[in-house]
């Protein structure tokens, strides 16, 4: 039998040699990774929106020279 043979105990197929703890940990890490990716994507969208809003506000500000005079 190869190391990749599946072990069928209690109705659960898992690679031989992996404990239930290792499988549970892998599942938890997968869920954590998925959640982390969702939060990162949400944060990236929020950052883009804030950057766009800041750029729009800057575009509306008058340009003031060092002498204190405005170009508008």
Residue, then its C-alpha position, 0 to 999 in steps of 0.5 A: x500500500x502506498x502512503x496515499x492510500x485512504x483510510x476508511x475509519x468511522x465513515x471518514x476517508x482521509x489520507x493514511x498517516x494523517x491524524x484527525x487532529x491534523x485534518x481538523x487543523x487543516x480545515x480550521x486553517x482553510x476557514x481562516x484563510x478564506x476569512x482572511x482573504x474576504x477581509x483583505x478584499x473588503x479592506x482593499x475596496x474601502x481603501x480605494x473608495x477613501x482614496x477616491x474621495x480624498x482625491x475628489x476633495x483635493x481637486x476642489x480645494x483652491x491652489x494656494x501659492x506660498x505667497x498666500x495668493x490663490x490661483x483661482 
